[in-house]
Amino acid sequence: MNYAVPRAGVPAPASFRLWVSAALRGARRRKPAEVAIRIVDADEGRALNRDYRGRDYATNVLSFPAELPPGVNLPLIGDLAICAPVVVREAAEQHKRPRDHWAHLTVHGTLHLLGYDHIEEAEAEAMEALEARILAGLGIADPYAAD
């Protein structure tokens, strides 16, 4: 866990561990897994999105699956970069509790690290349904439900 922004308003490491663990259980991951998380500001979020995805704006969460060399058996499944100002702005725009949005994006990013995607419509539906089930287990409303 690495904070590149002031901690005020950003969940504690224990919350992120809870959310990652819920995603791993929900995806039925049996093997040990570790996720490195960095909470970034808008400038770093924009630079990462531009450099790795070719999109010149800060986005809410970026997932970087681990690319370990052959023979290296570590539980690291990858890194997440979560952009604090985007999370706060989106939560307000979507009328969601900020903590619930932080949880959703952590679960969403972790599922990406496990190979889930939402490029094709069927993939998106499956991933969204899984996210909704995981979040429901945490007492969080379906983030994709209509208002």
N, C-alpha and C positions, 0 to 999 in steps of 0.2 A: 504494500500500500504506500503510495507516494502522493503527497499533496503539493502541487505547484501553485496553489491558490490559498488564500486565508481559509482557515478551518470553519469560520463562522457560517452556519447554515448548511454545511456539508456534513453528511452522515459520518459517524465514527467507523473505524476499521471493522469492529464487530458486526455492524449492519451489513457491510459489504460481504463479509464472510458468510453471514446467514443467507444472503441472497444468492451468492455463488453456489453454496451448498444446496439450496433449494433447486436451483437450475440443474445441477448435476444429478440430484435424486430424480427430478422430474424427467430428465432425459435418460434415466436408468443407467447412468454411468457407474460401473461397479469398481473400476480401478481408481486408485488414488489420483487426484488431480490438483494442480496448483494453477492459480491465475494471478498474474501481476497486474495491479490496477494503478493507474496514474490519473489524478484529477488535475485537469489542465485549464488554463484561461483561454479566452477567445483567440488570442494571437497564436498560441501553440496549437490549439485545435484547428485553426485555419491552415497553419503550415503543414501539419500532419495530413490533413485531408487533401491539401493541394499536392504535397509530395508523393503520397501513396495512392491517391484515388483520382488525381487530376481535377479536383473540384475545389475552386478557390473561395471557400467559405468554411466557417466553423460548423461542425455537425455535432449532434448530441453524443454519440458513442462510436468509436472505431475499434475494430477487433483485428488483432494481429496473431493468427495461429502460429504456434511454435514450429520452427523448422529446424529440428535437431539433427545433427549429423548421424549417419548410420552408426549403430553400436552405442549411442548415448541414450541411456534409458532413464530419463528423469520424468517426474510426474507433471512438469510444466506443460500446460496445453496452450498457453499463449498469454498475450497482454491485451488489456483494455485501456483505452484513453477515453475518459469521460469529461466532456467540456462543461464545467460548472455553470457559466453564465447561460449557455444554451439550455441546460436542464431547467434552470430556474425560470427562464423566459417561457419555455414551452409549457411548463406546469401551469403558469399563470394564464397563458393563452388558451390552454385546454381545460381550465378550471379543475385541475387535479391538485391533490396535496403534493407538495414538493417531494416528501419522503416516498410516496407511492411512485412518483415518476423516476426517482433515483433507483428504486427497487426494480421497476420495469426495465429500465435501460441496462442495468447490471445483468438481469436475467437474459434479456435480448442479446447482449454482447457475448455472454457466456455460451449461449446456444450457438451463436456464430462460430465460436472457437471449437465447438463440438461438430461442426459441419452443417448445421442447419442454415438455410438461406431463404430468401423471399423474392427471388428473381422471377420465377415462374408462378403463376397464380395458384396452382395446386400446392407448391412449396410454401407460399405465403400463408395460405389457409391453414396448413398443417402446423407451421411455426407459430402463428398467432393463436391457434387453439391450445397448443402446448404452453405457450406463455400465459394464457388466461388461466389454465389449470394450475400452473405453478404459483402464480400470483394469488389465486383464490386460496390456495393452501397457506398463504401468508396473510390472509385476511384483506387482500387488496382487490378492488373491483376490476373487472375486465377493462383493460385500457383501450380496447378496440370497440367496445359497445357504444352504440349511438347515445348521445346525450338525451 
